[in-house]
Every structure is written in structure tokens, then in C-alpha cells.
Amino acid sequence: MSQVKKAVILAAGRGTRMKELTDEIPKPMVKVKGTPILESIVRGLVSNGISEILIVVGWRKEVITDYFGDGSAFNCRVEYVEQVVQDGTGKVVELAKDFSGEDPFILSYGDILVPAESYAPLADFTGVEGKLTVKIDEDVRKGGAVFIENGMVTDLIEKGGDDAPTSPYYNAGIYSFSSKIYDYTAKLELSPRGEYELTDAIKAQVQDGLPIAAVELDGEWADVRDPEVLEELNQ
């Protein structure tokens, strides 16, 4: 078994849908039940054997760097890199290239909240070039629809319209990748939304026959995307 030791967390965004809640703090530092979302992610990763974490910072970055420091208080080593240009999820991954080197790594968005045990299957990296988490029965129009055969990803459709092919599997926003992902992010072209999409890089890997496994999350899962979701979680 190949055990993943590194993780990258994307925490650069302001989260404009959070309105005044993120005037002074980045969205991943919003608290759910008294704990910043980002802290829950870090602790969950560490409890599954992750020892080195890169946090991609941007908006109000000092709130994050002051809170986590070098990571020793969280039993890991934390490094930081700043995302200066907000040009989509595909290019931000490239900021992790020096950090991850040739090693596989887990990638999570900084506003996805899951129980700690959800990271365990992503940390086991055997016989694949990537893993992608999915949830069943979320509204796939809000994110990506994932198509799966025998546990492997066969296609992804990012935020398709009402007439797009659909699937019961929703892209849950947590991944693990080998260093091959960088070959594909380097070749990305702008999507119709005017961004470089990580899902386009994953889709290209799948089309080239690289084994990308789907990991179904069966526990709690929350994309803390707006004040309504936050209020629900804090009840």
C-alpha cells in the first residue's frame, strides 16, 4: 500500500456569497459549531497520516498564517503559498508543484466539511493515478456530474445545463493525485466560464486511460457555500 503523506488545501477565496461574514476573514476560517472549517480539515487529514500540508492562501491570508503557524500545534508541518491570480481551480493546483514533488497528495477545497474518516480511502494510493470523491443524490447542476464504471471514473461534466447528461454521482470536491496531474493542468485551456477547470484536467486523464478511482462518501458532507448552509450546520 502506498500511503499519502502530503495534502493541499485551497483556501484563497473570499467567498463573496458569505457577504459580510468574510469581510475580515477568509471563507475557510468561518466557524461551524465553534471551529473554523479549515481547522476541521487539517485535523481530519492529520488523523489519517498526513504530516505535511500546503495551504493556498489569498484573501486575508494573515488570518490563516497566524492561526496555523508552522503547524506544530496541529501535529504536522504547514507551508503556505499565495494565489495571486484567481483564474480557476485548474491553475491553482500548479502552485503545489514544488511542495508535492514526485509524491501523491490529497487535495481539498477549504470549504468542504466531512468527518475525519472520509479522508482514509484517499490516503491509500495503490494502483491509481488519482481518486475523486463523490456523493449520491446531490444536485449535480450545482457542481460536477461524475460517471463511474466498476469503481473507476469514466467521465465528468462540470455544471452542465438542464439538458446535459446526468449521473447520480456528484463531485464532492476532495481528491488525491499523483504528480501526473501537473502534465494535464499545464495543458488546460479556458473553459466556457473563462476559467481553467481542474475537472477538465481529470477528464483528460480519464480519456488517456489513466486509472482514476471514484470514492463514494457515505457520511456527512457539506459544501459550506453560503450563509444558509452555514446556519443549517450551526443549528
N, C-alpha and C positions, 0 to 999 in steps of 0.2 A: 504493500500500500504506500502511495506517495502522499505524505501529509503536507498540506499547505500551511506555511508559517507567516505569510505576509497578507495584509489586507489594505485596500484603498477605499477611502470614504469620500464621496463627493459632497462637499459642504460649503460651496462657494456662493450659493444663491441667497438672495434676499427673501424670496418667497412673497411676491407682491400680493398674492391672494390673501395673505395673512394680514394685510392692511397695517394698522398701527402697531400690531403685535411685534413686528420685526423692524420697527424704526430704529431701535437701539441694539438689537441682537440679530445674528443670522438665524434663518428659519430652523436649522437643526438644533439650535440651543433653546427652542421653545420647550417648555416643560409639560410632560404628561405624567400625571399623578406625582408631581413634585420632583421629577428627574428629567434633565434635558434629554431629548431624543438621542442626541449624539452620544451621551454617556451610556445609555442603554445599549446602543450598537457596539460601542467599544468594549463594554464589559461582556456582552454576549460573544463577541469574537474571541476575546482573551480566554473565556471559559472553554473554548473549543480549540485551544492550542495555538492561536495566533499570537506571535510575540513581537511582530513589527508592523506598525500601522502608519500609513501616509494619509494625512487629512488634506484634501484640496480645499483651500480657503479662498475667500474673496471678500464679500460684504462683511464689514465689522469683524475682520479676521482676528483682531486682538482679543475679542471676547473668547474665541476658541483657544488661541495660543496661551492666553493667561490661565484658562481653566485646566487645560490638559498638560501644559508644560512639556517636559521630556517624556511623559508617560509613566514615570516610575511609580507614581501614586496609583496607577491603574495596572501595575504588573506587566507593562510592555514598554517598547520603545516607540515614541511617537515622533514623526517628522512632518514637516509642512511644506506645501508648495502652493503658490498663489496662481489662481486662474485670472488672468488679466482680461482676456477677450472671451466674452460669453458667446461662443459660436456653436454650441451643441454638445451633446453627450459623446459623440464620436471622437472629437479632437481633445476633449478634456482628459480622456484616458491616456493620451500620449504623455501627459505631464508625469505619469507614474513610471515611465520607461527606465530612468536611471535607478529609481528605487527598487523596482522589481527585478531588473536584470533578466537572467535566464529562468528565474523561478516562477512557478504558478502563483496566482494571488486571487483573493476574493475581492470583488468589487460591490459596494453597496451605495445606493443613494442615501443621503443624510437625513431623509425624512421617512424612511421605511422602517416601521416598528414591527419586530417579530420576537417570539420567545427565543431565548438563547439556543435551545436545541435545534432550531431551524438552520443554524449555520453548520451543524455537524456534517451533513452529506456533502456540503460544498468544500469542506476541508479535506475530504478524502478524494484525491485526484489521481485515479488509476484508469488507464486505458482510454482517456478522453483528451480533447484539446480545449474543452470548455464545458461548463454546466450553467444552466439557466433555470431559475425558479419560476414556477407557475402556480397560480391559484385557479380553482374551478369556480365558475358562476359569478365572477366579477363582470362588470360591463366592459366588454372588450373595446367598445368605441372610445372609452376614456384613455386607453393605453394601447398595448400591442396584443394582437391575437397570435397565439403560438400553435403551430401544427406539429403533432407528435405521432410517431410510429415506433412501436416496440421500445418505448422509453427514450428515443432519440428525436431531436428536433429536425423536422423536415422543411419548415418554412416559418417565416414571421411576417406579419403585416402590421405596420405601425399606424395606429389611429386611423383605421380605414373609415370610409364613409358608410352610410346605411346599406349601400349595395355591394360592399366589399365582402369577399368570402369570410365566413366566420368560424370560430372554433370555441369550445367550452373553456379553453385554457388561456388565461390572462397572464401576460408577462409581469412577474411580481417584483422585478427591479433589483434582484440580488443575483450575482453571478460569480463564477470562478473561471479564470482564463489561464492558458499557457502564454508564453511570450509571443506565440504566433499571432495573437490578436493585433500586435503592432504592425505586422505586414499588411493587415487589412484596414486598419484605421488610417494608415499612410496613403491609401488609395481612394479614400472616401471622396465623393462629390456631394455638393449641396443637395439636400432633399427639396421637395416642393415647398416645405415650410421655411426654406432658407437656412437650414442648419445641417451640420454634419451629424448624422444619427448613428449611435452605437449599434442599433439593431440592423442597420444596413451592412455593417462590418460582420456581424454574426451571421446574417443571411448569406453573405458572400462565402463565409467559411463553410456553411452547410452545403451550398451549391458546389463547392470544390471537393465535397466528400469528407471534410474533417468531422470527426465524431464529437458532436455537441449533445450532451445528455440533458434531459429535462428532469427537474427535481420538483415534485409536487409538494407544496407546503400544506399540511393539514391542520396546523394550529392557527392561533390568532394571527392576523396580518392587517396592518393599517398603513395606508399611504396618507400621511398627515398633510394633506394638500391645502386645506382651507380651515377657517375658524369653526365651521360646522362639525367637521371630523374631529377637531381638537376638543370641542365641547362634549361631543359624544364620548370620547375616550376618557375625559376627566370626570364623567359622572360617577 
